[in-house]
């Protein structure tokens, strides 16, 4: 029994080694090429000369795993046995939930390790002040300060992050832990919805390395989105358990986590139509009770937010609008950016491509709705529901808003990838081509994440250095006190004043 357990653990670890190995090899080769060409790489990679192969605390480990994994696969006579072990590991991993959870959390920490280099900046200073006020008066968590939304659990979340632990590292660790847990919960939800564990596992892997919404994971103030996603997925998990086996306990837990999600992030309101969509697609007989209970909860929340926002900051400043053209524009732009890494920067750099999202995305959506099977249509509609709360924003495209929509996008991409794999089944070396494509997708996303980590770390260091210099200059400090923002400030006025109030900054 012990030997079998060790064998299964070895297979799972080999699977993880190959995953990290492919990604690590991609990063290493990219960094080496950029160094040899004498160019600055967009991925934040460098040659060994500066003491670091690429950013993040897990760099050395990733490279070591890369070499070990590739060595195992390339040894003469070992390739076939290794491939067989990988296949067994992949299948058994789908059944060993505790091990899968551990591996997904490890993957999240490995991919996003660079976030530990990111300090405080922007909204972080404001939330630190709010945490200080909440610590003195717990009733403050029910205020509308900063967020302009009623989300007391977000205030409580930041209170725990900023007051219980010194420095930013514990907050980053919490975000990465939640991200890995969200990947595992997504696996459970997709398994229950579509009944394909291989699809569910691939969805979880894609979600854990998904790069577009990287600021939601690496920015401390964005931690509310990862927490909201946890409540969102727990709502779906227990609701699906209720549909499978009607129990009051499952329904009560689904309602509880739905409420907790709404008190964390306003975008969780999309869970209500999602539950109706699930009932409509798979359990029509439960549609009535779903609409009554969750619909009532959603309407009460919408009434509360309407009362707050009708004279609130977002509406009065024109940041939230239901103009038809704005809704249609965002409906095309956000899916495009979610599919194309750095898509918003690509459109800004190449204005001649501005029409591409408006031509490609509607055509792709219509094709999937018309030709796709039931799971494909469901995942597409689910993704649109998750996007809906962000469509009225009258702002440039914000990729961090795409963390929640990624919960539906990653299963949809996994479904399309597995469909491509089936098409390649009869092609010579089709499996190898599919594996190479998958490794390249994962590697590209990890590279983008590490590049974003370097940029965010640079921004936070710039803020720290600026604040240090500002405090040493009485004249400039006096200007700030009089409400004058120095022209060289890397922070907005509100963020600057909040940062200067945090006299306990390290």
Buried (B, 14 or more C-beta within 10 A) or exposed (E): EEEEEEBBBEBBBBBBBBBBBBBBBBBBEBBBEBBEEEEEBBBBBBEEEEEBBBBBEBBEBBBBBBBBBBEBBEEEEEEEEBBEBBEBBBEBBBEBEEBBBBBBBBBBBBBBBBBBBBBBBBBBBBBBBBBBBBBEEEEBBEBEBBBBBBBBBBBBBBBBBBEEEEEBBBBBBBBBBBBBBBBBBBBBBBBBBBEBBBBBBBBBBBBBBBBBBBBBBBBBBBBBBBBBBBBBBBBBBBBBBBBEEEEEEBBEBBBBBBBBBBBBBBBBBBBBBBBBBBBBBBBEEBBEBBBEBBBEBBEEBBEEBEEBBEEBBBBEEEBBEEEEEBEEBBBBBBBBBBBBBBBBEBBEEEEEBEEBBBEBBBEBBEEBEEEBEEBBBBBBBBBBBBBBBBBBBBEEBBBBBBBBBBBBBBBBBBBBBBEBBEEBEEEEEBEEBBBEBBBEBBBBBBBBBBBBBBBBBEBBBEBBEBBEEBEEEEEBBEBBEEEEBBEEBBBEEBBBBBBBBBEEBE
